Amino acid sequence: MQVLNIGSLNIDVVYRVPHIVRNGETLASRSVSKHAGGKGLNQSIALARAGVKTAHAGAIGQDGVFLKELLKKEGVDCSEIAVISDEPTGCAIIQVADDGENSIILLRGTNFCVTPAIVRKALEKMPENSIVLLQNEISALKECIEIASAMNMRIFFNPSPMDESIGDLPLELIDTFLVNENESRELNALAGRRIANCNVLTTFGADGAEYCGRDGDVIRIAAVKVDNVVDTTGAGDTFTGYFIASLVHGRTPEDAMKTAAAASAVAVSRPGAAEAIPYMNELTTVR
């Protein structure tokens, strides 16, 4: 089984700060650095490092070609990443505080140059029974969901950043939602009974995670204890990638959650997002 991630590709500009800037405050940064990012890119790297055959579809500008090269080095099929010459690559301005918490501002850029044609071409290359992973950081999401569903693919959706546009999507076609605690509340408010037959995985940070299956099963796991949290930026993306990869490997949802929690624990102990995502063989000491 393969995974196609139709997802965002960003250039992350990261500022290290004593605390997240407050309203009206001017704050000196300790440092600034540029990294590969985007929820889509991070999740593809997590999938690949967890040992799953992964393809990525999306769009970048000329300034983002290095993102495509990075994914290739991780073994991700990048043949359906379009290069848009007259648009900037998506960009994220990230504050990372001394306690590891973060705050993010997004520029959509080429992530909103993803067209239904790009989506269909990428989906038609995938074998039967493939999994499609989506986030709310690209255009043509409605078409992604409708086309993938018509091709009988299982759709995993991380509706982040959460906004009212989510309510306009055919959410009843989603197999599994992957959300944090706040997103879970907003999703229920927007969708209600429309997602009654969907699986919902909710992460609670240091309080673990909960899986509510469409069959009524509820599974709760504890988080893996981390003594020194350095950067939480890519924790959710790491969890998403490792959870889906574990399902592909035939693990139960509970085992998949435990593996994802172990991977996230490693990720938050390191600086950065994509570069902090562990390889599967690094998880043996924290399981």
N, C-alpha and C positions, 0 to 999 in steps of 0.2 A: 504494500500500500504506500502511496506517495502523498505528499502534502504540497498543494499550491497555495502560496501566500500572495494574495493580491494586496499589496501593502505599501505603506509610506516609506520614503527614503529621504532622510534629512541630514543636513550638516548641523551638528550641535556645537554651539558656542557656550562654553561652560565657565561661569564665574564662581570662584570659591569665596564665600562671604562668612562673616561671623554669625549672621542670622539672616533669615529671609527679609528683604527690604520692606519697611512699613510704609503706609500711606504718607506722602509728603516728605519722606526721608531720603537723603543722599548718603550713600554708603560706599566706602572704599572697598574694592575687591582685593583679596590677597593674591589672586592670580587669574589668568584667563587662558583657555586652551580650546582647540578645535578638534572635534571628534566625529566619527561616523555615528549616525543615529536615526531616529524615526522608529515608531513602534513596530512598523513592518520589518525594517532591517533587523532590529534587535531580535524579534521573534523568529525570523528566518535563521539567524545565527544560532539561537538557542535550539531550534529544531535540528539543525545540521550537527551541532556539537553533541546533541543527544543521540545521534546515530540514525536519523531518518533521512530518506531521499527527499530532497526539498527543491522546489522551483519557486522563483520569485518573479512576479509581474508588477510593473509600475512604471514610473517615469522620472527622469532626472534631467537637469540642465547640463551644459558643458562643464559647469563648475563642480558637478557631482559625479563625474566619471569614476573618481577614485572609490566611490561607494560600490559601484558595480564590480570593480576589480577586487575589492575586499570580500564581497560575497562569493565571487568565483574562487578565491583562495580557500574559502571555507567549504567548498564543494557544492555550492548552491548553483542550480541551473539558472542563468541570468539572460537567456536568449530572448525573453519577452519583456525586458526592461527597455523602454523607449528613451531615446535621448532627444530632448526638445531644445533646439539650438537658441531660440529667442526668449526663453523663460528661465528664471533662476530656480535652482533646486530648492526644495522645501528647507526651512531653517528653524531651529529651535534655540531660543535664548534661555539658558538654564542657570538658576542660582542653586548652589549647593552649600548648605550651612554647616557649621562645625559639628552639629549633632547628627548630620547625615540626611536631614530632611531637604526637600527640593521644591522649587517653583519653576514653572515652564511657560514661556510665551512662544506660540507657533506662527510661522509664516507658511501658508499653504504651498506656494510656488508650484512646481511641476506636479506635485501630488494631485492637484486638481486639473491636470491635463490628461488624466486617465480617462479614456473613452470606451464606450461599449464595444467598439471594434477591437481595441487592445484586450479587453476582457474576454470576448468570445474567442479570439485567436489563441489566447493562453489556455483557456478551458478546453478547447477542442484538442489540444495536444496531450492532455492528461489521460491516463488509462482509466478504465472503469473502476468504481469504488474508491476513487481518490477523495481526500479531504481538502476542503477549501477553507482557508483562514482569512478573515477580514478584520479591519479596524475602521474606526470612523475618522480616518485621516486622509481619505482619497475621495475623488469624484466617482460617479457611475456606480455607487454602492447598490442602488436598486437593481440595476442591470446585473451586477455581480451575483446577487442573491437569486434573481429570477432565472438567469441562464444556468447557474450551477444547480439549482433545484430541478430544473427541467431535464438536466443530465443525470439526475439521481445521485448527486454528490452530497456528502455530509458537510454541512456548513457550520463552522465554529466562528463566532462573532465576538470580538472584544469592542463593545460600543463606546470607545474612549477616543477623544473627549466626548462626554455625554452632553447632548443638546436636544432641543425640541425636534430637530430634523429626523432623529431616530424614530419618532412616532409615525413618520410618513413611509417608513420602509415595510416590506412584507415580512414582518418579524415572525409570523407563524411558520415560515419556511426554515427557520434556523433550527439546527440540531441542538447546539449547545452555546449558551452565552457564558462569557468569562468576564466578570465584573468585580470591582471592589465594593466595599460596604456602601459608600455613597451612591455609586452608580446603580447598585441593586435597588435601592429605594426609588431612584429616579426612573429606572426601567419599569418597575412595577406600576408607578404612577402613570407613565406614558402608555404602557402596553396592556396592563391588567390581564384579562382572560385570554388575550391573543397569544400569550406565550405559555398557556397552561400545559401544553403538550411538548414543551421544550425542556431540556436539561439546563440548569443554572448552577454555575460554579462561582462562589463568592469568596474572595480573599479578604482577610481582616488584619493584614500586617502581622504584628507580633502576637495577635490572638488566633492565628491559624487560618483555616479555610473550611467552607461548607459546600457540599455538593447535594443539590436537590434534583433527583432524577424524575423524569416524566412518569415513572411507574410509582412514584410516591416515596421511594427510598430517600432518606436523608443521612448523609455521612459527614461527620465532623472530625477534623484532625487538628492537632496542636502544631504551632510553628516550631521550627528548630531554633533553639536558643543561640543567639549570637552575642558574644561578649563585647565585641568592638564594632559597632555599626559605622561604616565609613561613608557610604553613599547608597541611597535607596533608589536612585534614578531608574535603573533597569530591572528592579526586582520583579515587578508585575509581568514584564515581558519574558523574563527568564522562567517564571512560573508557568506562563501560558505555553511556551515552547516545549518545556519538559513534560507538562501534563499531556499535551497532545501526542508527543513522541512516545510516551509510555503507553498510551492507549494503542497506538499503531503497533507497538511491540507486544501487544496482547495482555497488558496488565489490566487489573480491575481499576475502576475509578478511585477507590481508596488507596491502592498501591501507587497509582499515578500521582495522586495528590501528595503522598509522602515523598516520592522522588522529586516532585516539583518544589516542595518545601525545602528539601535538602539543597537543591540547586540554588534556590533564592537566597538561602542562608550564606552560601559561598559568595554569591554575587554582591550582597550588601556589605561584605567584609572587605571589599576592594573599591578603589576609585573608578569612576567611569560607568558607562552603560554597556555597550557592545563588548568592550574589552574586558569587562568584569565577569561576563557569562562563563561559567565553568564548562569543561568537557566532562563527559560521563564518568571517566575514570578518576576524576577528582572527588566524586561524591562518596566514595567508600568509607572515608573517615568520619562523615557526618550523618550517615544513615542510621 
